[in-house]
Structure formats: structure tokens, C-alpha cells
Amino acid sequence: WRLELFYSRKNHQFDFQWKRLGGGLAPKSIGTTCDTSEQATWPCGRRAHSSALMGKYMIIFGGKGWDGKVLGDTWGWDIEKERFFQVPSSFPGEKRKGHS
């Protein structure tokens, strides 16, 4: 999988999408559908989220799902193992989008 970042001049914001190397489609949870359960194995497609690199991990928090709902989940991407994992959160704040 490859994470592609792009800037939307129309919306004046950065968006991202996952593409499978060698072709194929992303799992159903990426894109227009969104599994927010604790059993989810991929984060929902989103925009207006925060992300940061911490060592071998990229951490993603919040944002706005493609369905328009504001998200408050936290995910990690292990760069070496090339896999996502949910980050347990005790963050008491509200769901957020367009933050840093």
C-alpha cells in the first residue's frame, strides 16, 4: 500500500488516499464506508485530520470522514511492518477536524 497525499485547490486543503502497489482495490473500510468499531483494522478515509511521525510510526487523529462525520479516533501506521493499528485513547476532548 502507498499513501498518496494531494492538495485540492478547490477545497484549499490536503487530502490522502491509499493505493495498493501492484494494482487492486483497497479494503472496503477505506474510502466511502467507515468502520469505527474497536475491531476495525483500517482507519476510515478522511480529510482535515492531524498526523505526525514518531520514530517508525505515523499517528493519525480525527478529521472528517467522506460521509461528512467528524472523527475522534487515533490510528498508527507502522512504517516497517506496513500495517495499521488502533491507538487506545483516553483523550477527553471532542472529535475534531481542521486542527493541528
JOFEN-V790317 format. One record per residue. SS is DSSP state (@ for helix, = for strand, . for the rest). PSI is psi as a letter, one per 30 degrees, with the letter a starting at -180 (999 if undefined). Layout:
BEGIN
ss:psi
SS:PSI
SS:PSI
END
This chain:
BEGIN
ss:psi
.:k
=:k
=:j
=:k
=:k
=:l
=:k
=:j
.:e
.:e
.:f
.:h
=:l
=:k
=:l
=:l
=:l
=:k
=:k
.:k
.:k
.:g
.:a
.:l
.:l
.:l
.:l
.:f
.:f
.:k
.:b
.:f
.:l
.:j
.:j
.:g
.:l
.:f
.:f
.:k
.:f
.:k
.:l
.:k
.:k
=:l
=:l
.:h
.:l
=:k
=:l
=:k
=:k
=:j
.:b
.:g
=:k
=:k
=:k
=:k
=:k
=:a
=:a
=:k
=:l
.:f
.:g
.:f
.:k
=:k
=:l
=:g
=:l
=:k
=:l
=:k
=:j
=:j
.:e
.:e
.:f
.:h
=:l
=:l
=:k
=:k
.:j
.:k
.:k
.:g
.:j
.:f
.:l
.:l
.:k
.:l
.:l
.:h
.:l
.:999
END
